[in-house]
Each structure stands twice: as structure tokens, then as C-alpha cells.
Amino acid sequence: MAIKWLAVIVLIGICSQSSASSEITVNVFMVTSKSMTVRWSRFSGASSYKITATPKNSLDASAFAQFGANSVMGSINSLTPNIMYIIKAEAMDNSLNILSQAEVEETTAPEVPTIHMATSKQSESMTVEFTRVSGATSYVLRAENADLSFSSETEVSSSPGTVVNLQAYTDYTLSVMSVNSGGRSQPSLPVEAKTVVAAPELNSTSPRNDTIVVGWEPVDHAVLYTLSIIKEGSDSQVKLNTTDTSVTFPDLEAGTTYCIKSNAWDPEHRQGDDFTVCQITCPPIPGFIELQLTMVGSGAGVSVSWTSSRGAGGYLALSSEGINCTSTTGPCSLVPVGCGQRHTVTVTAINVGGPSIPSAPEEFIAFPCPPEPLRVEETEAGNCSVSWDTMLYADTYVAFIKRDDGQEERCNTTSTSCNYHCQCGYTYLMTVFAFNLAGSSSPGPVLNYTTLPCCPEDVFISLASSDTLEIMWSAVRGAEVYETRAVDGSEVILCNDTAPVCALSDLSCNSPYSVLVMPCNEIRGCNPTCTAHTKETAPCSPEVLGVAQTNGTSFTVSFSAPNTAGAIYRVSATGQDGTHTCTSNGTSCEILDLPCGQVYEVIVIATTSAGDSLPSYSIPLETAPCCPLSVNVDQVTQAMTNVTWLAARGAQTYLTSLTSPRGTARCHTLDTNCLMGCITCGTNYTVGIEAISRTGQKSECTYHGFSSSACCPSGVKLYRMANNTLRAYWRSTGGLHKYMAEMVGSQSNYTCAPPPGGNTCDVSEIMCGDVYKVVVAPLTQDGAKVQFCPQRMYSVSCSGSNVGMVIYRGKRSLD
């Protein structure tokens, strides 16, 4: 397809005196919807430059322009909007030969949009509607005021677009440009528009609970104002127009939120911005006021309650006495409230709109003050009266008379005195309360009154020791001190103490005393009419005179008897196994069945109806040690045995003996075993152990007999016999003892045993060519071999496949 060429007029030509480059370069400086401004570098020898714009992906015609030798920038016009062009710059000589060339790609801007409409619904912005053009990625809205003191550009993605940050009721010239990757189009034809007036800024108040007043500053260029009011939660509204700058809305509901919207109108009858304010009316008057006495902390107050008022955010209760309380819901308490006061109380509901009208006043008379001073009078013994002065606003009185043991009397009266029954030995606490419809007075002064102390009736006398009596009794309220005395003939012992307990010491043992306890106080003194009590002191302490052993396990203890007839004496022997006792009314008694190996401490205590005496000084008592158990005798060698046993209670050393008709072997040791020599083989022995305590007490113990093993044979020899047989021979020690011969080689072992009393035995199928250890030993009664007999060594050679020479190699001890 032939390419169409279109000659264009050169619009711009910029000359340059800069030095020429070796190769020409080109770039696009600026684009519009139908033109591009191109910049290139000078080329040495060029007399002119040709700039060509060819559509890259379109069949549209190409355009070119030619410039002089000194030009480095020029424009190409009559291009198609939103088309990608290949821009080629050619340097030519005078003959129009191309000396150098370069290319660059660039897109023209989109088409110029057209503004359809520009409107203002808010005083600070303008909305522009325009045509959308192909290839535009965004648009730029331009706004200028008449004197060009304000100009702004706002980028938007599509139509319509909004220009912000404008001034109210002001004329603006508006245009729009389309934008793509190549650049911006030319501005559209401008349009003029004016912003609307600003909204009136309302201030609202609620001077009464049925009225809202709104006011505002005059709005520039406004000729009329429109206000509409709507109740919160309602769909209906009321509108009104005014040229004033304040409006009053009457006949509204108390405690209700209303929202008021306002608009201003300009001279062109256009409605401006809107402004909304919400205002709550003052709440209605609280109703059904109730007053009630309450306790707040440690003080008293008046609890004020009411029915809630719609729309109230809080409440204020005010008393004529100058105190108040607040609450967001209710009730609240007026504190502090003093006794004997008269209060007039009103309640006001409050919200952000303001306070309601105070409620109708309610009257409250506070509780009376506590009666005082209190006076008590005991008209006769056991009958008392308490009195007080008349109190303001008091209707009745209640007197509380409390005895110190917890018993309480109460007296209700409309007069100013009460009678009560008062007994001896008590402190009475008295207080009086005054009452009216509001309640009780606070506790008043407490009066103490103490009667004559009474005698203790539960005196308990016990023995603290042989010469000390401990006297106890229940405390008597009102008694400040107790005087206790004990009398024995002409002897008088005194004790004064504030506690209900006394100890009378240094009394004679085994003697009766008359004991008297008298309670006293500073007001009434002592009560001398109390009853005396008789108490005998503990018996005198006996003395252990001696201890004698009656037989192996019984001991007789003798002691002194220092008390009157009828005293019982108890002897106690205390050791690790416990206590063993005997009793007697004489001067001795016998303790039976004391176990072996024990050490005891022996004391004597005397007992009468008054109690026990102090124990006597103790003396030690030691029984003989016990015999050892688990005695074992083991034969170590032919002439030595080892005797072992378990430790015996009470024993420190042991003397062990083995006795036979041929003699006795002995061993004295601290241990529980003895290694004893000089034992004759084949002999019966009697085993005996003497256990000895640390103080020399002895126990002789005899155990089962012990028989030593038969003696090891002598003359042991080994002979070669026929058919690879060896014969063991020894000299017998006499008797029908059993023996065993044992041959131990490096490769095989052999044993043989003759009948009882025999002294030879044969071993067949002997393996020759080995050295054998030969031992002949007697057998014990249970068939075990005695382990301490010596062994002999023999070499057995081979003669062919048969046993050859048997050679004695000497004795070897057992391993």
C-alpha cells in the first residue's frame, strides 16, 4: 500500500550554535492532541533537517516538516489524536542526501473533551460533566476565578468530576483536558459557573422544656433562609422560611431530641449548603418524690427517689439545709443528715438542654438525737432506775440495760425513765435510743454501773505440787482483785491477784487447809460472806532404801513411809521396754518378770486422796544380759573353727568355749564371732557362751554340740593298673568314714569313692599325657566334701595309646 505524504507548515524552528555531533539524536519534547514538538542534535555538514511522523499501527497519512541547518527543535502538526507515531529525524546536505538519521516513538494526546454542564450544590465545590474521549486514562479539571488570583487543577478518572476548595458564591471559569501516556490534550472550550452560598451555622438552646431557639450569623449574599425541624425517631418534619437570623420552635415535647436543618438561598434562587444541629429540650419535672432515711458509711442520710423524666441525663436533689446530691438515674442520698433536723427537698432533672423546673417540695423530719445525760439510781438492793432528758422530735424511747454476762433487758416508754432489776457481782451497761417516724437516734452515751461483787461458787482447788495449792474459779464481773487465804491452825498464807487463779506455795505436805476466796473492787470493797473450802496437800515424798534380787527375774524394792496411814506407795522401774510397777501400803514391794539385758530407773511415789507426791530420787537397776541367738560353728581347717552369733541385749563382751573330753578352747571378745584353734578332728564338742554386761552382770549360755570332721587321710598314692585304669590309695584313720578321691586335669576330671571304711578306689578310661591334681578328703554327714585336705600332683605319660608312667610331682596346697 502506498504511503501518503502530507507536507506541513513548520510552526516552530529553534536555531542553535552548538557544536555538531557525530550521529544525530532525536526526542519528543511535548505533545498535544494533533501536534508534537521534536528536539534533535546538530549534525556536521547538514544543510537541513527533515522530521517525519509516521503512524505505527494505523493507515493514517504521515506528516513531515523541514528545517534549516541551524534549527534543533520544531513542531509537526495535523496529527491524529491518541495515535502512536514513529518520529524520524534526518540530516541532509545541499543535494538532499541523507547524512544521518534517528528515530523515536511517541503517542499523541487524546481528543479535546467538551463540557456539558458545570453545577454547584455546595459552596466549596463545583461538579463538572464532560464527554469522555477514547484513549484517555484520566482528565484534568482547571478552575480560575475572574481576576486569576485563584487557579487549581484537579485530576479525575471520569465524568463527572468535582473541583474542591472553592469559595462560596464566586464565579469560576472551568475547562477540562484529557490525559494519556503521551501527555495532555488542549483545554476544552471554557464554561463559567458560580458556587452556591454557604450554609448558616446554627446555635441552639432550650430555654424551657417545650421550646428550642436557634440563631446564626448572617450569610453573605443570602436573601432567604429555610429551616426544617424533625423529632428524633419521627418521619414528619416542619419547614419554614425566614429572612431573620433566629427562630423559636414552641410547643415541643419535654426531654426530646429535635434535629434542625438550615439552608440559605442566593439572589439567583439557588439553594446553598445545608447545616444540621440536634438539640434536646429540657426534661419534664420529676414526679412522685419519696424520702427515706438511709445509712451511708458510718453516717446517716436521706435517700431521695423519684420517677424518671424523659430525656434527663442527670438529677439534682436539694435540701433546705444546704446539702445536695446528684445522680444519672436515681435515687441519690443527701448526706450528712444530722439528728433533730427538718428538711425540705426538691428534685430537678437536667440534660444538655438545661434543667427542668424543680419538683414540688417534700418535707422530711430527721431522726431524733440520742438522749443524754443518763443517770442511774439504786433505790434498794436489786432494784435500779435509769433516767434522761426530753429530746426534740422524739416520740418514744427504748432503754437497753445489758449485763456483762450477756443478759439484756429492754424498756419501751414515752416517759424519760425506766426501772430494771440489778444483781450483785455484775456491771450494767445502759444506753437509750429515741424514735420517731424517721427512725432511731444514733447510739448515745453508755453508762456503766457496777454492783457489789458476788462470791465465786465454783471454786476449784488442785495440787500444783506437794507443797503448792492452785485455786481457780470463774471470773466475777465487777471484781478488780481477789484475796485468797489458806489457814492451817495458826498458819495463814495470803494471795492477792486480779486473775481468777491463785497459787499458795510453801505449804506443809500431807496437811489439810481451809481456803477462802473473796472478790473485791475499789467501789464496793471485798465480800467477806463467801464460803471457805477445805483441801489437803499432797503426800510427802518417800525415799528408796535399796533393791535386792529375789530370783533371776524378780527384784524387791524397800523404801521409807513418811505419810499418815492409808497412803499407797507405787514403785516404778522404767527402761527401754516400758515401765514395770508394784504397789504396797507398807515399806517394800516386789517387781516381777523383768526381762534380761535391761537397765531401769527405780522410783517410788506416794498416793493419798489428795493426789500423788513428788517422785523419790531414782536408783539404777540392771538385769543380767540375754543369751546370744543364732550361734553357728563353721570348721575352717582341720584344727580351726569359726564361731558366730547375734549380738545379745545388755551384753558388752562374750566368753566363748568349745569343750570336749580332750580339752577346752576359749575366746574372750567384744565382737560377735571368735576364730578358735586347737580343734581335734573327728571329735564332739559342747558349745558355750558367757554374756557379760558393762557392769559385770553375767549370763551363762549352753548350745547344741559340735562335731569336727574326720581327719584328712595320709599316704595318698596313685598307681597304674591295667586297661588305662589308675588306683588311688590312702591310709585310713579308722572307723567307717566315707572318702572321695578327686583327680583334676587340664582336659578332664575324675572322681571315685570306696565303701565306708575303704581306702582305695579305681578310675578307668584315664586320658594319658596330662598332669592331675589328686585330693582325697572325707565326706561330712550330709555328703559334702571337706575342702581343706591337701592335694598331690601326678604326671601320667602315654605308652602308645595306653597309660604309661605315673610320676609323683609333689604336694600343692588348696587354692
Secondary structure, 3 states (H helix, E strand, C coil): CCCCEEECCCCCEEECCCCCECCCCEEEEEECCCCEEEEECCECCCCEEEEEEEECCCCCCEEEEEEECCEEEEEECCCCCCCEEEEEEEEECCCCCEEEEEEEEEECCCCCCCEEEEEEEECCEEEEEECCCCCCCEEEEEEEECCCCCEEEEEECCCCEEECCCCCCCEEEEEEEEECCCCECCCCCCEEEECCCCCCCCEEEEEECCEEEEECCCCCCCCEEEEEEEECCCCCEEEEEECCCEEEECCCCCCCEEEEEEEEECCCCCEEEEEEEEEECCCCCCEEEEEEEEEECCEEEEEEEEECCCCCCEEEEEECCCCEEEECCCCEEECCCCCCCEEEEEEEEEECCEECCCCCCEEEECCCCCCCCCEEEEEECCEEEEECCCCCCCCEEEEEEEECCCCEEEEEECCCEEEEECCCCCEEEEEEEEEECCEECCCCCCEEEECCCCCCCCCEEEEEECCEEEEECCCCCCCCEEEEEEEECCEEEEEEECCCEEEECCCCCCCEEEEEEEEEECCCEECCCCCCEEEECCCCCCCEEEEEECCCCCEEEEECCCCCCCCEEEEEEEECCEEEEEEECCCEEEECCCCCCCEEEEEEEEEECCEECCCCCCEEEECCCCCCCCCEEEEEECCEEEEECCCCCCCCEEEEEEEECCEEEEEEECCCEEEECCCCCCCEEEEEEEEECCCCCEEEEEEEEEECCCCCCEEEEEEEECCCEEEEEEECCCCCCCEEEEEECCCCEEEECCCCCCCEEEECCCCCCEEEEEEEEEECCCCCECCCCCEEEEEEEEECCEEEEEEEEEEECCC
